[in-house]
């Protein structure tokens, strides 16, 4: 039998990776046995492409506390801004026009490689999206950095979510 020697940093890395893997499981929930309500499925759709990053516990909390959610949005945005968003939601064409605005996309950090906004990403647009230094060439290093930036952003968002959940559970 071989003897394995692990340093403290090795153990720390192993524990971090194990915790991260557990938290990355689809729809991690503190109460996995609780059946999902139909309204929760509708609420889940609020998060679009991020739906799989939102734990069921958060969705359940939103279902049970809609007035509190609206009150907190009111506190964050103020009445004028929140009512402006409500008016935009009532008029979807106006909302689509505002969401196509590059400034709003930048505020939301939702840049798109679809620069001509035709709903398709051409090879040229994709190439430009990955060409970080604008020299006309995409190197493996640029591609790697681009992907790592997406991973880092997703990881940071997930860490923030976990910290908020832990603070609410404490």
C-alpha positions as CSV (number, residue, x, y, z in Angstrom):
1,X,0.0,0.0,0.0
2,X,1.4,3.4,-1.0
3,X,1.5,6.3,1.4
4,X,0.0,9.6,0.1
5,X,1.2,12.9,1.5
6,X,-1.2,15.8,1.1
7,X,-0.3,19.4,2.0
8,X,-2.8,21.8,3.5
9,X,-3.2,23.6,0.2
10,X,-3.9,20.2,-1.6
11,X,-6.6,19.5,0.9
12,X,-8.0,23.0,0.5
13,X,-8.1,22.6,-3.2
14,X,-9.8,19.2,-3.0
15,X,-12.5,20.5,-0.5
16,X,-13.1,23.6,-2.7
17,X,-13.5,21.5,-5.8
18,X,-15.9,19.1,-4.0
19,X,-18.0,22.0,-2.7
20,X,-18.0,23.7,-6.1
21,X,-19.0,20.4,-7.8
22,X,-21.9,19.9,-5.3
23,X,-23.1,23.5,-5.9
24,X,-22.9,23.1,-9.6
25,X,-25.3,20.3,-9.7
26,X,-28.5,21.1,-11.5
27,X,-31.0,23.0,-9.4
28,X,-29.2,22.6,-6.0
29,X,-31.8,22.9,-3.2
30,X,-31.7,22.9,0.5
31,X,-35.0,21.0,0.4
32,X,-34.7,18.7,-2.7
33,X,-37.8,16.7,-1.7
34,X,-40.3,19.6,-1.9
35,X,-42.3,19.3,-5.1
36,X,-42.3,22.3,-7.5
37,X,-45.5,24.4,-7.7
38,X,-46.8,25.4,-11.2
39,X,-46.2,29.1,-10.4
40,X,-42.6,28.3,-9.6
41,X,-42.1,27.1,-13.1
42,X,-43.3,30.4,-14.4
43,X,-41.1,32.3,-12.0
44,X,-38.1,30.2,-13.1
45,X,-38.6,31.5,-16.6
46,X,-37.9,35.1,-15.4
47,X,-34.2,34.3,-15.4
48,X,-33.9,33.3,-19.0
49,X,-30.6,31.7,-19.8
50,X,-29.6,31.9,-16.2
51,X,-32.5,29.7,-15.0
52,X,-30.1,26.8,-14.1
53,X,-28.1,29.0,-11.9
54,X,-31.0,29.9,-9.6
55,X,-31.7,27.4,-6.8
56,X,-35.2,26.1,-6.3
57,X,-35.1,27.6,-2.8
58,X,-34.8,31.1,-4.3
59,X,-37.7,30.4,-6.8
60,X,-39.8,29.1,-3.9
61,X,-39.0,32.2,-1.8
62,X,-40.1,34.4,-4.7
63,X,-43.4,32.5,-5.1
64,X,-44.2,32.8,-1.4
65,X,-43.2,36.5,-1.0
66,X,-44.2,38.4,-4.2
67,X,-45.1,41.6,-2.3
68,X,-41.7,41.6,-0.6
69,X,-39.9,41.1,-3.9
70,X,-41.8,44.0,-5.4
71,X,-41.1,46.1,-2.3
72,X,-37.4,45.4,-2.6
73,X,-37.3,46.2,-6.3
74,X,-39.1,49.5,-5.4
75,X,-36.5,50.2,-2.7
76,X,-33.7,49.5,-5.2
77,X,-35.0,51.4,-8.3
78,X,-37.3,53.9,-6.8
79,X,-41.0,54.4,-7.8
80,X,-40.4,56.4,-11.0
81,X,-37.8,53.9,-12.5
82,X,-39.9,50.8,-11.4
83,X,-43.1,52.3,-12.9
84,X,-41.1,53.0,-16.1
85,X,-40.2,49.3,-16.3
86,X,-43.8,48.3,-15.6
87,X,-44.9,50.6,-18.5
88,X,-42.2,49.0,-20.8
89,X,-43.5,45.5,-19.9
90,X,-47.0,46.6,-20.9
91,X,-45.6,47.7,-24.3
92,X,-43.3,44.9,-25.5
93,X,-42.3,46.6,-28.7
94,X,-40.9,49.6,-26.8
95,X,-39.1,47.2,-24.4
96,X,-37.5,45.3,-27.3
97,X,-36.3,48.6,-28.8
98,X,-34.8,49.6,-25.5
99,X,-33.1,46.2,-25.0
100,X,-31.5,46.5,-28.4
101,X,-29.9,49.7,-27.2
102,X,-26.1,49.1,-26.9
103,X,-25.9,51.3,-23.8
104,X,-28.5,49.2,-22.0
105,X,-26.7,46.0,-23.1
106,X,-23.5,47.4,-21.6
107,X,-25.2,48.3,-18.3
108,X,-26.5,44.7,-18.2
109,X,-23.1,43.4,-19.3
110,X,-24.9,41.4,-22.0
111,X,-22.8,42.3,-25.0
112,X,-23.6,40.3,-28.2
113,X,-21.4,39.0,-31.0
114,X,-24.5,39.7,-33.2
115,X,-23.3,43.3,-34.0
116,X,-25.7,43.8,-37.0
117,X,-28.6,42.5,-34.8
118,X,-30.0,40.3,-37.5
119,X,-30.5,37.4,-35.1
120,X,-27.5,35.5,-36.6
121,X,-23.8,35.6,-35.8
122,X,-21.7,35.4,-38.9
123,X,-18.2,34.1,-39.0
124,X,-16.9,37.6,-39.3
125,X,-18.9,38.8,-36.2
126,X,-17.7,35.8,-34.2
127,X,-14.1,36.4,-35.3
128,X,-14.4,40.0,-34.2
129,X,-15.9,39.0,-30.9
130,X,-13.0,36.8,-30.1
131,X,-10.3,39.2,-31.5
132,X,-9.6,40.9,-28.2
133,X,-6.7,43.1,-29.3
134,X,-8.4,44.0,-32.7
135,X,-5.4,43.0,-34.8
136,X,-7.5,40.8,-37.2
137,X,-6.2,37.5,-35.8
138,X,-7.6,35.3,-33.1
139,X,-4.9,33.5,-31.2
140,X,-5.5,30.5,-28.9
141,X,-4.4,32.8,-26.1
142,X,-7.2,35.3,-26.9
143,X,-9.8,32.5,-27.3
144,X,-8.7,31.0,-24.0
145,X,-8.8,34.4,-22.2
146,X,-12.3,35.0,-23.6
147,X,-13.6,31.7,-22.3
148,X,-11.9,32.1,-19.0
149,X,-13.5,35.5,-18.6
150,X,-16.9,33.9,-19.1
151,X,-16.1,31.2,-16.6
152,X,-14.8,33.8,-14.1
153,X,-17.9,35.9,-14.4
154,X,-20.2,32.8,-14.0
155,X,-18.2,31.6,-11.0
156,X,-18.3,35.1,-9.4
157,X,-22.1,35.3,-9.9
158,X,-22.5,31.8,-8.3
159,X,-20.3,32.7,-5.4
160,X,-22.3,35.8,-4.7
161,X,-25.5,33.7,-4.8
162,X,-24.1,31.1,-2.4
163,X,-23.0,33.8,0.0
164,X,-26.5,35.4,-0.1
165,X,-28.1,32.0,0.5
166,X,-25.8,31.2,3.4
167,X,-26.4,34.6,5.0
168,X,-30.2,34.1,4.7
169,X,-30.0,30.6,6.1
170,X,-27.8,31.7,9.1
